[in-house]
Amino acid sequence: MGRISGKAESALIVHEIMSVLRVGAAGQGYSAQGASWYLFGSVISSPEAAQDIDLLIVCASDEIAIRIRVGLPEIASRLPLHTLIMTHEEEAELDFIRGQKCVLIYPDCVKGCVFTA
């Protein structure tokens, strides 16, 4: 059997990353805090060349952002994360999700995200 390559390999890399992040988010109870997690940057555009994982977390308030940041070291110990946390208002002002072509991975995408490399 041959080695997986190209688009299939890229999709596999991203799905593995998504899986680790979803498990970490669920374990920390972030959905109860109303936070949404997104991937963006090179991990989406060229996963095989990505040096780190750009993660955006959008939440309701600064207080929730602080609670999320406290729980991130456990997840970050398994992945080379660069994390950006914004409130809903900050994200709306910057239109970051659309501008950076972020891909939702948690919580709404728990049952099967569509990713095409």
Rosetta silent file (secondary structure, phi, psi, omega in degrees, C-alpha in Angstrom):
SEQUENCE: MGRISGKAESALIVHEIMSVLRVGAAGQGYSAQGASWYLFGSVISSPEAAQDIDLLIVCASDEIAIRIRVGLPEIASRLPLHTLIMTHEEEAELDFIRGQKCVLIYPDCVKGCVFTA
SCORE:     score description
SCORE:     0.000 S_00000001
   1 L     0.000  137.503 -176.034    0.000    0.000    0.000 S_00000001
   2 L   -82.184  170.268  178.793    1.365    3.447   -0.951 S_00000001
   3 L   -78.809  141.421  175.008    1.965    6.541    1.090 S_00000001
   4 L   -72.117  134.730 -179.759   -0.824    9.128    1.396 S_00000001
   5 L  -143.859  173.676  174.644    0.221   12.336   -0.339 S_00000001
   6 H    63.959 -136.235 -176.228   -0.960   15.669   -1.654 S_00000001
   7 H   -61.844  -37.611 -179.374   -4.440   16.870   -0.779 S_00000001
   8 H   -64.686  -41.042  178.547   -5.337   13.705    1.118 S_00000001
   9 H   -65.952  -42.504  178.371   -2.280   14.060    3.361 S_00000001
  10 H   -60.364  -44.836  179.487   -3.024   17.754    3.973 S_00000001
  11 H   -63.406  -39.288  178.717   -6.615   16.952    4.902 S_00000001
  12 H   -63.488  -43.484  177.934   -5.419   14.200    7.252 S_00000001
  13 H   -58.140  -49.622 -177.631   -3.010   16.588    8.997 S_00000001
  14 H   -64.444  -41.170  179.773   -5.744   19.188    9.534 S_00000001
  15 H   -65.184  -35.912  176.256   -8.262   16.610   10.746 S_00000001
  16 H   -65.081  -43.300  177.876   -5.754   15.270   13.287 S_00000001
  17 H   -62.165  -46.407  179.032   -5.121   18.805   14.572 S_00000001
  18 H   -57.791  -41.540 -178.835   -8.868   19.479   14.730 S_00000001
  19 H   -61.968  -47.007  179.689   -9.390   16.289   16.694 S_00000001
  20 H   -62.419  -43.234 -179.206   -6.786   17.188   19.335 S_00000001
  21 H   -67.314  -40.932  179.105   -8.175   20.717   19.667 S_00000001
  22 H   -63.117  -43.510  179.004  -11.809   19.553   19.894 S_00000001
  23 H   -63.067  -42.739  178.492  -10.983   17.028   22.609 S_00000001
  24 H   -63.646  -43.807  179.429   -9.056   19.688   24.513 S_00000001
  25 H   -64.290  -46.042 -179.775  -11.838   22.241   24.174 S_00000001
  26 H   -63.129  -40.440  179.934  -14.521   19.762   25.204 S_00000001
  27 H   -64.720  -28.818  179.392  -12.434   18.618   28.170 S_00000001
  28 H   -90.593   -5.698  177.562  -12.119   22.184   29.403 S_00000001
  29 L    74.259   29.672 -177.105  -15.837   22.870   28.985 S_00000001
  30 H   -66.292  -28.111  179.825  -15.394   25.765   26.571 S_00000001
  31 H   -64.885  -32.581  177.852  -18.740   25.173   24.881 S_00000001
  32 H   -66.928  -23.222  178.854  -20.447   25.959   28.158 S_00000001
  33 H   -90.519    1.275  177.740  -18.646   29.286   28.069 S_00000001
  34 L    72.622   23.350 -179.315  -19.997   29.982   24.561 S_00000001
  35 L   -88.137  143.734  174.697  -16.579   30.051   22.919 S_00000001
  36 E  -114.983  137.549 -177.647  -16.038   29.233   19.255 S_00000001
  37 E  -112.559  137.970 -178.113  -12.689   27.925   18.025 S_00000001
  38 E  -134.899  145.602  168.433  -11.303   28.522   14.530 S_00000001
  39 E   -99.994  150.352  174.885   -8.181   27.553   12.615 S_00000001
  40 E  -156.021  175.697  177.115   -6.588   29.991   10.184 S_00000001
  41 L    80.121 -152.894 -172.586   -3.302   30.723    8.454 S_00000001
  42 H   -64.844  -25.292  178.412   -0.853   28.227    7.033 S_00000001
  43 H   -64.086  -24.002  176.814   -2.386   25.262    8.850 S_00000001
  44 H   -93.832  -44.946 -174.337   -5.386   25.774    6.534 S_00000001
  45 H   -77.367  -36.355  177.857   -3.691   27.032    3.371 S_00000001
  46 L  -152.046   74.734 -173.234   -0.682   24.662    3.339 S_00000001
  47 H   -57.278  -34.364 -178.094   -0.779   22.302    6.338 S_00000001
  48 H   -66.949  -20.359 -179.836    2.208   20.220    5.254 S_00000001
  49 H  -104.583   -4.171 -175.482    4.412   23.344    5.464 S_00000001
  50 L   -64.902  133.642  176.988    2.889   24.871    8.615 S_00000001
  51 L   -93.944  -19.762  179.444    5.358   25.561   11.419 S_00000001
  52 L  -149.345  177.652 -177.971    2.641   26.360   13.936 S_00000001
  53 E  -119.623  113.966  178.641   -1.115   26.243   14.383 S_00000001
  54 E   -84.743  120.115 -176.213   -2.976   29.544   14.318 S_00000001
  55 E  -123.787  126.318  173.804   -6.009   29.300   16.574 S_00000001
  56 E  -107.832  131.322  173.722   -8.662   31.969   17.061 S_00000001
  57 E  -120.151  124.091  179.416  -11.037   31.667   20.011 S_00000001
  58 E  -110.915  128.693 -176.844  -14.030   34.002   20.059 S_00000001
  59 E  -138.526  177.412 -171.382  -15.913   34.367   23.327 S_00000001
  60 L   -78.167  -31.589 -172.424  -18.459   36.576   25.044 S_00000001
  61 L  -152.428  167.117  176.094  -16.338   38.615   27.456 S_00000001
  62 H   -63.439  -35.216  179.556  -12.881   39.466   28.754 S_00000001
  63 H   -63.003  -42.805  178.193  -13.605   37.422   31.889 S_00000001
  64 H   -67.630  -38.053  177.542  -14.277   34.314   29.822 S_00000001
  65 H   -58.049  -40.618  178.366  -11.149   35.015   27.749 S_00000001
  66 H   -64.131  -44.012  178.669   -9.096   34.959   30.952 S_00000001
  67 H   -62.349  -40.125  178.956  -10.623   31.615   32.002 S_00000001
  68 H   -64.583  -45.939 -178.270   -9.903   30.167   28.570 S_00000001
  69 H   -59.304  -34.755  179.023   -6.295   31.378   28.619 S_00000001
  70 H   -63.936  -35.072 -178.277   -5.754   29.635   31.990 S_00000001
  71 H   -85.604   -9.100 -175.307   -6.784   26.294   30.451 S_00000001
  72 H   -70.745  -31.946 -177.680   -4.727   26.591   27.262 S_00000001
  73 H   -54.507  -35.342  178.852   -1.295   25.436   28.504 S_00000001
  74 H   -62.486  -44.472  179.073   -2.509   21.838   28.726 S_00000001
  75 H   -70.446  -42.282 -178.067   -3.628   21.888   25.084 S_00000001
  76 H   -66.135  -20.112  178.205   -0.608   23.913   23.960 S_00000001
  77 L   -69.980  -16.786 -179.706    1.728   21.321   25.466 S_00000001
  78 L  -102.750  -14.844 -176.262    0.624   18.942   22.685 S_00000001
  79 L  -140.944  148.467  176.937    0.595   21.360   19.745 S_00000001
  80 L   -80.136   79.134 -174.134    2.649   24.380   18.597 S_00000001
  81 E   -86.941  140.525  162.623   -0.206   26.856   19.074 S_00000001
  82 E  -116.732  110.309 -170.803   -0.320   30.562   18.337 S_00000001
  83 E  -109.064  134.502  174.740   -3.550   31.585   20.000 S_00000001
  84 E  -121.506  124.400  178.743   -5.576   34.736   19.528 S_00000001
  85 E  -114.698  128.433  179.110   -8.569   35.274   21.821 S_00000001
  86 E  -131.720  153.013  169.507  -11.168   37.927   20.964 S_00000001
  87 E   -80.097  165.866  177.679  -14.575   38.853   22.241 S_00000001
  88 H   -57.390  -39.566 -178.926  -17.490   38.730   19.800 S_00000001
  89 H   -65.330  -42.894  178.969  -17.419   42.528   19.639 S_00000001
  90 H   -63.323  -43.789  179.794  -13.699   42.647   18.819 S_00000001
  91 H   -62.560  -43.714 -179.717  -14.080   40.038   16.105 S_00000001
  92 H   -61.706  -39.988  179.690  -17.042   41.890   14.574 S_00000001
  93 H   -63.993  -40.024 -178.048  -15.092   45.153   14.538 S_00000001
  94 H   -89.270  -16.562 -174.994  -12.120   43.538   12.777 S_00000001
  95 L    52.745   41.999 -172.515  -14.136   41.092   10.659 S_00000001
  96 H   -64.448  -43.707 -175.993  -11.287   38.704   11.415 S_00000001
  97 H   -59.631  -48.654  179.595  -13.062   35.433   10.649 S_00000001
  98 H   -69.584  -44.670 -176.699  -14.020   36.444    7.136 S_00000001
  99 H   -62.650  -35.467 -179.004  -10.817   38.358    6.449 S_00000001
 100 L   -98.391    2.183 -179.763   -8.547   35.481    7.474 S_00000001
 101 L    54.870   48.502 -179.491  -10.826   32.757    6.057 S_00000001
 102 L   -67.144  148.409  179.336  -11.028   31.056    9.446 S_00000001
 103 E  -113.581  118.889  179.285  -12.445   27.529    9.648 S_00000001
 104 E   -66.190  129.753  177.226  -14.758   26.753   12.568 S_00000001
 105 E  -121.583  -16.546 -178.251  -13.666   23.647   14.446 S_00000001
 106 E  -158.513  138.191    1.453  -15.508   23.905   17.770 S_00000001
 107 L   -92.358  -19.598 -170.330  -18.256   23.585   18.939 S_00000001
 108 L   -67.658  -14.450 -175.402  -20.498   23.607   15.859 S_00000001
 109 L  -105.974   24.289 -174.996  -18.205   21.440   13.804 S_00000001
 110 L   -65.538  -33.295 -173.746  -17.983   18.495   16.188 S_00000001
 111 L   -94.234   11.249  175.077  -19.758   16.009   13.888 S_00000001
 112 L   138.847   95.980  178.099  -17.737   16.518   10.744 S_00000001
 113 L   -82.729  152.505  174.112  -15.999   19.526    9.317 S_00000001
 114 L  -102.873  121.371  177.895  -15.477   19.935    5.629 S_00000001
 115 L  -130.329  132.048  173.677  -11.875   20.781    4.786 S_00000001
 116 L  -128.063  122.048 -178.650  -10.355   20.973    1.354 S_00000001
 117 L   -78.244    0.000    0.000   -6.642   21.620    1.034 S_00000001
